[in-house]
Amino acid sequence: MLFVIAVYGTWRLRTTPERAGPQIMLIQSNHPHVRGGASTTTPEEAVAFFLRELETHLAQNHADLVILPENEFPPLND
């Protein structure tokens, strides 16, 4: 059964036409934290960082989807 599955999978991979998928952009911060996990960055600084990075990267590259970490974007959490 495993042999049949492997042959079928190989056949499908070779017969399926390749096409480009969506362009996804992930913006992740590297804000310093103190012991215990508390951030040393203010909410305003975090928002400014993400908006600045978003503008910079979108000006250089096209993205169909942008992913921002929700826990680092305080105004959305209220």
N, C-alpha and C positions, 0 to 999 in steps of 0.2 A: 504494500500500500504506500509506503514512504517513497519507493522508487517511482511509482505512478505520479504521486504528488510532485516530486522533484522534476520529472519530465514535463508535466503539464505546466509547472511554474516557469521552467526554462523556455518552453515554447511560447507562453504568453508574453514573457519579457522580450523575446526576439521579434514577435509579430505586432506588438503594440507600438504605434508611432510615438516618437519622443516629441514633446512640445514643452515650451517654457511654462513654468507655473507662475503663481503670483509672487511679486516681490514683497518680502516682509522685512520690516525694520524693527529691531528691538533696542530700546534705549534703557540702559541700566545704570544706576548710579554707583558710586564708590565713596559714599559719605562715611566719614569716620564715626565709630560708635564707641561708647565707654563700656566698661565691663558690665555685663547684665543686659546689654542690647539697646540701651538708650542712645538715640542719635545726638550728635553734637552739632547738627545742622538745624537751623530754624526752619519752620515750614515755609516761610517766604523765600529763603535761600534754596530750598529743594524745588519749589515751583519755578523760580528763576532759572535754575540749572536745567530742568527738563524742557522748558520753553525755548531756552537758548540752544540746547542741543537739537531739539526738534526742528527749529528754523534752519540751523546750520546744515543738518543732514538732508533735509528736504530740498534745500536750495541746490545741493550737489547731486542727489540721487532721487530717482522716482521710487515711490513705495505705494503699493496697493493697500497695505495694512501696516499700521504703526502700533506697537505694543509698548505700553508704559506700565510700570508696576504700580498698582493701585494703593499699596500701603505707603508709598513715597510721595503721593500726590494728595496732601491733606485737604485742600478745599473740596475735592470730590467726595471725601469721606464724611463730611459733616452732613 
